[in-house]
Amino acid sequence: MTEAEIKETIFRILAEIAPEADFEVLSPDENLRKALDIDSYDALKFIIGLNEELGVDIPESDYGQLNTLTTIIRYLSTRVG
C-alpha cells in the first residue's frame, strides 16, 4: 500500500469522526487531535478505524506516537502489507 493510499484511508476515517474538517488546509506536521478538535473517545475510534480498514494492530503503548499525519503515515507504512 502506498503512502497516498494510507493518507486517503486516514482522511476517510477522519471524515467520519470530524465531518466538518477541511483536510486541504491541514499541515502534515500539525497535531490532528488539536487541529480537528478530536476528544479521546474519537481518537480511539480513529485508531479502531485504522485497525479495521488496514488490518494493522496498534498497541495502546503506540497511541502517543500517532499525533500528526506525517507520523501516522510513517508508522502505518512500515506495518501495512
Beta strands, then each sheet from edge to edge (+ up, - down):
end
